[in-house]
């Protein structure tokens, strides 16, 4: 079509955009590039590019064809990046320049394009956008926007930056490697400076005390887009940057937010709703790692104020008839409440609010599947065993999860939703009634599919599913079903034998499930020689509680106890090694907390120690935690030592007293078998160092010294007697 003009190509895309094949679009792009190479004048070239992209912007952002590899790597997009994005950002320095619509439209096009990043096109997307001149220009531009009012009357510039940051956010949702983080770090640093600037503080303080106010483009960039971008920046090497932002901004935002009437939230405008959602998410979940505890402790007071206000929002929502509920607002409320449950101290605070669980249960009856699911995600964190037993229809929990998992398991567009569902189900499956309902409704079939089919992500899917199955295996019916599925058993045997250093957690989960299904019964039945313990104490704990548990370990060792502790925890010994440690320990410390109760590995350890009849000493690691369910049964009737509420040294002394009391009880009971020892002291070996434990007992009994010496040295023999002289 040599006679084709730019207008004809543009018209064709306008008229047939949704039905044009990729090859036809590529032909138009080839023509556009050829034409642009003949033009030297910047203004003319920009005008033509504006004409060329007008039909592309009109395509829905859900249309994935522009993100096909052969299109996204086309030279046309490189021209858009270099000659529009970079050059027009640089033109902001020109006297009297106002950013034209062309920069805004190309920024919108890139945002739509990056909405459709997949594993297939991610390399091409990175090549296009992770480009130093572009990132550097964005950094310089943000510095100017933060430090001067020069561009305050240039809304196109503010909007363009917002769209480009959103495109980068989409990219960062995919895996970013170290050298890419080094490129992006200056951008995150300048955003952190913007968020902590006097400008941002002033913007927050100047917000009206309602949710229907107008936000200008500057407000949107600083209060909405920047927090949205930051929550996807996942390089946590320098936590101090995140901490510094929260130290300056969190209280300001909390003061404004809690001053607004909860009743007005249901009338929230779209822009205000977006700002509140993204800002709150960033403040509550600034990072996605085990180090979130650092934020939980330092910012607890503000988090408590925020979550209380969000709960009032939920209460206000329920004051209206169900057919008048603002669906979007309600979904956000439930999502935010779930985010707060990730802070264990805030979760414990939420558990003290008697109205919360009943309100969430009401939300499960709303005729909206998203609202139901988000309500159940919160309930999975909040509900105790007794709460589930009181539910009118506990089978609905299993039904909702199975329905959502079934609908998302094969839909690649909902992969992230599928992963989130599995994570949420892992919270619920700790409850016995939920286990029973999942088994009744044949959830095992879907879960086994996730393990035996290689298409599923080994960490985001298979690891989580193995942990769910391990929790279910404590139910006898589930154990029988799993043992009978030879394909499944063969597969987890293969997983347990793999030595891939990147999948040690997966291997550990497979080993734990195999041990539970095939070896635990035999191990429980093994006899124990009470006089041949290798360790005084074994510490069973969740790795998230390791700070205080390691402190306890170090003090016990310093005081002369022989202590077994898996210091590496998640990457340490297998269940076989842990079981061996339990069998060879005189006492087992159960370090109780929310995370301990939720961990299937901790349940396996505690259950095995309980079934073996070990001497258990429960200690409370987390303030205000109350054990229930399987953990409540295991520690029932035992005295707790609290480390969460009182001074460590005082708690430690109480622990030592409890250990001594256990040892004394063991000593008294251990004397009973010796009542029948009749060996005369005349028959003892001539050399005291040759005396066995029983012979030493006979000698001491002859002089009525057995109880006294056994208190000092429970494992006394001839050699130890000699050392006591």
ChimeraX attribute file (.defattr): number of C-alpha atoms within 10 A of each C-alpha:
attribute: neighborCount
match mode: 1-to-1
recipient: residues
	/A:1	5
	/A:2	5
	/A:3	6
	/A:4	10
	/A:5	13
	/A:6	16
	/A:7	12
	/A:8	12
	/A:9	20
	/A:10	19
	/A:11	15
	/A:12	16
	/A:13	23
	/A:14	16
	/A:15	12
	/A:16	11
	/A:17	19
	/A:18	12
	/A:19	8
	/A:20	13
	/A:21	11
	/A:22	15
	/A:23	11
	/A:24	13
	/A:25	18
	/A:26	17
	/A:27	11
	/A:28	21
	/A:29	19
	/A:30	14
	/A:31	18
	/A:32	20
	/A:33	16
	/A:34	12
	/A:35	14
	/A:36	17
	/A:37	10
	/A:38	9
	/A:39	12
	/A:40	9
	/A:41	9
	/A:42	12
	/A:43	10
	/A:44	12
	/A:45	18
	/A:46	19
	/A:47	11
	/A:48	18
	/A:49	21
	/A:50	17
	/A:51	15
	/A:52	20
	/A:53	17
	/A:54	18
	/A:55	18
	/A:56	20
	/A:57	18
	/A:58	12
	/A:59	18
	/A:60	12
	/A:61	19
	/A:62	11
	/A:63	14
	/A:64	16
	/A:65	20
	/A:66	21
	/A:67	24
	/A:68	17
	/A:69	15
	/A:70	14
	/A:71	18
	/A:72	22
	/A:73	17
	/A:74	16
	/A:75	14
	/A:76	20
	/A:77	17
	/A:78	16
	/A:79	16
	/A:80	21
	/A:81	22
	/A:82	15
	/A:83	17
	/A:84	23
	/A:85	24
	/A:86	19
	/A:87	17
	/A:88	21
	/A:89	20
	/A:90	15
	/A:91	12
	/A:92	17
	/A:93	13
	/A:94	8
	/A:95	7
	/A:96	8
	/A:97	12
	/A:98	17
	/A:99	19
	/A:100	14
	/A:101	13
	/A:102	23
	/A:103	26
	/A:104	24
	/A:105	22
	/A:106	25
	/A:107	26
	/A:108	22
	/A:109	24
	/A:110	25
	/A:111	23
	/A:112	25
	/A:113	25
	/A:114	27
	/A:115	20
	/A:116	21
	/A:117	22
	/A:118	17
	/A:119	8
	/A:120	11
	/A:121	17
	/A:122	19
	/A:123	13
	/A:124	19
	/A:125	22
	/A:126	18
	/A:127	12
	/A:128	18
	/A:129	19
	/A:130	17
	/A:131	15
	/A:132	11
	/A:133	14
	/A:134	18
	/A:135	20
	/A:136	16
	/A:137	17
	/A:138	22
	/A:139	18
	/A:140	15
	/A:141	20
	/A:142	19
	/A:143	16
	/A:144	13
	/A:145	18
	/A:146	20
	/A:147	12
	/A:148	10
	/A:149	9
	/A:150	12
	/A:151	20
	/A:152	12
	/A:153	12
	/A:154	16
	/A:155	16
	/A:156	19
	/A:157	25
	/A:158	24
	/A:159	21
	/A:160	24
	/A:161	23
	/A:162	25
	/A:163	23
	/A:164	24
	/A:165	22
	/A:166	23
	/A:167	23
	/A:168	24
	/A:169	22
	/A:170	19
	/A:171	23
	/A:172	21
	/A:173	14
	/A:174	14
	/A:175	10
	/A:176	15
	/A:177	10
	/A:178	9
	/A:179	9
	/A:180	14
	/A:181	17
	/A:182	11
	/A:183	15
	/A:184	22
	/A:185	15
	/A:186	16
	/A:187	22
	/A:188	19
	/A:189	15
	/A:190	18
	/A:191	22
	/A:192	19
	/A:193	18
	/A:194	22
	/A:195	22
	/A:196	17
	/A:197	16
	/A:198	14
	/A:199	17
	/A:200	20
	/A:201	17
	/A:202	11
	/A:203	14
	/A:204	20
	/A:205	14
	/A:206	10
	/A:207	16
	/A:208	14
	/A:209	15
	/A:210	18
	/A:211	23
	/A:212	17
	/A:213	13
	/A:214	12
	/A:215	17
	/A:216	11
	/A:217	19
	/A:218	22
	/A:219	18
	/A:220	18
	/A:221	21
	/A:222	25
	/A:223	24
	/A:224	24
	/A:225	23
	/A:226	25
	/A:227	25
	/A:228	23
	/A:229	22
	/A:230	25
	/A:231	22
	/A:232	19
	/A:233	21
	/A:234	16
	/A:235	17
	/A:236	14
	/A:237	7
	/A:238	8
	/A:239	15
	/A:240	10
	/A:241	15
	/A:242	19
	/A:243	16
	/A:244	14
	/A:245	19
	/A:246	23
	/A:247	15
	/A:248	15
	/A:249	18
	/A:250	20
	/A:251	17
	/A:252	17
	/A:253	22
	/A:254	18
	/A:255	15
	/A:256	16
	/A:257	23
	/A:258	16
	/A:259	13
	/A:260	15
	/A:261	15
	/A:262	20
	/A:263	16
	/A:264	15
	/A:265	23
	/A:266	21
	/A:267	13
	/A:268	18
	/A:269	16
	/A:270	13
	/A:271	17
	/A:272	20
	/A:273	20
	/A:274	18
	/A:275	23
	/A:276	20
	/A:277	19
	/A:278	21
	/A:279	25
	/A:280	22
	/A:281	18
	/A:282	21
	/A:283	23
	/A:284	26
	/A:285	19
	/A:286	24
	/A:287	20
	/A:288	14
	/A:289	10
	/A:290	9
	/A:291	12
	/A:292	17
	/A:293	16
	/A:294	13
	/A:295	21
	/A:296	20
	/A:297	14
	/A:298	13
	/A:299	18
	/A:300	16
	/A:301	12
	/A:302	18
	/A:303	23
	/A:304	17
	/A:305	15
	/A:306	24
	/A:307	24
	/A:308	17
	/A:309	19
	/A:310	22
	/A:311	22
	/A:312	18
	/A:313	21
	/A:314	24
	/A:315	17
	/A:316	16
	/A:317	25
	/A:318	17
	/A:319	10
	/A:320	11
	/A:321	8
	/A:322	15
	/A:323	9
	/A:324	10
	/A:325	15
	/A:326	15
	/A:327	17
	/A:328	14
	/A:329	21
	/A:330	22
	/A:331	17
	/A:332	18
	/A:333	23
	/A:334	25
	/A:335	18
	/A:336	22
	/A:337	22
	/A:338	22
	/A:339	16
	/A:340	23
	/A:341	23
	/A:342	17
	/A:343	21
	/A:344	21
	/A:345	22
	/A:346	18
	/A:347	22
	/A:348	19
	/A:349	16
	/A:350	22
	/A:351	19
	/A:352	11
	/A:353	11
	/A:354	9
	/A:355	13
	/A:356	19
	/A:357	18
	/A:358	12
	/A:359	16
	/A:360	24
	/A:361	16
	/A:362	14
	/A:363	23
	/A:364	21
	/A:365	13
	/A:366	16
	/A:367	11
	/A:368	12
	/A:369	14
	/A:370	17
	/A:371	23
	/A:372	21
	/A:373	21
	/A:374	25
	/A:375	27
	/A:376	26
	/A:377	26
	/A:378	26
	/A:379	25
	/A:380	22
	/A:381	21
	/A:382	21
	/A:383	16
	/A:384	18
	/A:385	17
	/A:386	11
	/A:387	12
	/A:388	19
	/A:389	14
	/A:390	9
	/A:391	12
	/A:392	8
	/A:393	9
	/A:394	15
	/A:395	16
	/A:396	16
	/A:397	23
	/A:398	23
	/A:399	15
	/A:400	16
	/A:401	20
	/A:402	19
	/A:403	12
	/A:404	16
	/A:405	21
	/A:406	14
	/A:407	12
	/A:408	17
	/A:409	18
	/A:410	12
	/A:411	11
	/A:412	11
	/A:413	11
	/A:414	13
	/A:415	15
	/A:416	11
	/A:417	16
	/A:418	22
	/A:419	18
	/A:420	16
	/A:421	20
	/A:422	19
	/A:423	18
	/A:424	21
	/A:425	22
	/A:426	21
	/A:427	20
	/A:428	26
	/A:429	24
	/A:430	24
	/A:431	23
	/A:432	19
	/A:433	17
	/A:434	22
	/A:435	22
	/A:436	18
	/A:437	18
	/A:438	22
	/A:439	17
	/A:440	14
	/A:441	13
	/A:442	13
	/A:443	19
	/A:444	19
	/A:445	12
	/A:446	14
	/A:447	20
	/A:448	19
	/A:449	15
	/A:450	21
	/A:451	21
	/A:452	16
	/A:453	11
	/A:454	10
	/A:455	9
	/A:456	15
	/A:457	13
	/A:458	17
	/A:459	14
	/A:460	16
	/A:461	20
	/A:462	24
	/A:463	21
	/A:464	22
	/A:465	25
	/A:466	25
	/A:467	22
	/A:468	25
	/A:469	24
	/A:470	26
	/A:471	25
	/A:472	26
	/A:473	20
	/A:474	19
	/A:475	14
	/A:476	11
	/A:477	13
	/A:478	22
	/A:479	18
	/A:480	12
	/A:481	13
	/A:482	21
	/A:483	15
	/A:484	10
	/A:485	11
	/A:486	10
	/A:487	13
	/A:488	16
	/A:489	19
	/A:490	12
	/A:491	14
	/A:492	22
	/A:493	16
	/A:494	13
	/A:495	21
	/A:496	20
	/A:497	12
	/A:498	15
	/A:499	10
	/A:500	11
	/A:501	8
	/A:502	9
	/A:503	14
	/A:504	17
	/A:505	18
	/A:506	22
	/A:507	24
	/A:508	24
	/A:509	28
	/A:510	28
	/A:511	22
	/A:512	23
	/A:513	29
	/A:514	19
	/A:515	19
	/A:516	19
	/A:517	20
	/A:518	12
	/A:519	13
	/A:520	18
	/A:521	13
	/A:522	8
	/A:523	17
	/A:524	17
	/A:525	10
	/A:526	10
	/A:527	9
	/A:528	14
	/A:529	9
	/A:530	13
	/A:531	12
	/A:532	11
	/A:533	17
	/A:534	15
	/A:535	18
	/A:536	18
	/A:537	27
	/A:538	24
	/A:539	24
	/A:540	26
	/A:541	29
	/A:542	22
	/A:543	19
	/A:544	16
	/A:545	18
	/A:546	17
	/A:547	9
	/A:548	16
	/A:549	22
	/A:550	17
	/A:551	12
	/A:552	19
	/A:553	21
	/A:554	13
	/A:555	14
	/A:556	18
	/A:557	13
	/A:558	10
	/A:559	10
	/A:560	9
	/A:561	14
	/A:562	15
	/A:563	20
	/A:564	21
	/A:565	18
	/A:566	19
	/A:567	16
	/A:568	10
	/A:569	16
	/A:570	15
	/A:571	12
	/A:572	15
	/A:573	16
	/A:574	19
	/A:575	21
	/A:576	15
	/A:577	12
	/A:578	20
	/A:579	20
	/A:580	12
	/A:581	24
	/A:582	26
	/A:583	27
	/A:584	21
	/A:585	23
	/A:586	24
	/A:587	23
	/A:588	27
	/A:589	19
	/A:590	26
	/A:591	28
	/A:592	28
	/A:593	24
	/A:594	20
	/A:595	17
	/A:596	24
	/A:597	23
	/A:598	20
	/A:599	18
	/A:600	25
	/A:601	24
	/A:602	21
	/A:603	22
	/A:604	22
	/A:605	19
	/A:606	27
	/A:607	17
	/A:608	21
	/A:609	24
	/A:610	17
	/A:611	14
	/A:612	18
	/A:613	12
	/A:614	18
	/A:615	18
	/A:616	22
	/A:617	21
	/A:618	23
	/A:619	20
	/A:620	20
	/A:621	23
	/A:622	22
	/A:623	15
	/A:624	16
	/A:625	18
	/A:626	14
	/A:627	20
	/A:628	16
	/A:629	14
	/A:630	17
	/A:631	21
	/A:632	14
	/A:633	12
	/A:634	20
	/A:635	20
	/A:636	13
	/A:637	8
	/A:638	10
	/A:639	12
	/A:640	18
	/A:641	22
	/A:642	24
	/A:643	24
	/A:644	17
	/A:645	12
	/A:646	12
	/A:647	10
	/A:648	15
	/A:649	12
	/A:650	11
	/A:651	19
	/A:652	19
	/A:653	12
	/A:654	16
	/A:655	22
	/A:656	14
	/A:657	13
	/A:658	17
	/A:659	21
	/A:660	13
	/A:661	12
	/A:662	16
	/A:663	18
	/A:664	16
	/A:665	11
	/A:666	15
	/A:667	17
	/A:668	12
	/A:669	10
	/A:670	15
	/A:671	14
	/A:672	9
	/A:673	8
	/A:674	13
	/A:675	10
	/A:676	9
	/A:677	12
	/A:678	9
	/A:679	13
	/A:680	11
	/A:681	14
	/A:682	8
	/A:683	8
	/A:684	16
	/A:685	13
	/A:686	9
	/A:687	9
	/A:688	16
	/A:689	15
	/A:690	14
	/A:691	20
	/A:692	16
	/A:693	16
	/A:694	16
	/A:695	23
	/A:696	23
	/A:697	25
	/A:698	23
	/A:699	19
	/A:700	18
	/A:701	17
	/A:702	11
	/A:703	8
	/A:704	12
	/A:705	13
	/A:706	19
	/A:707	17
	/A:708	11
	/A:709	17
	/A:710	18
	/A:711	15
	/A:712	10
	/A:713	14
	/A:714	18
	/A:715	18
	/A:716	22
	/A:717	19
	/A:718	20
	/A:719	16
	/A:720	16
	/A:721	16
	/A:722	11
	/A:723	8
	/A:724	9
	/A:725	5
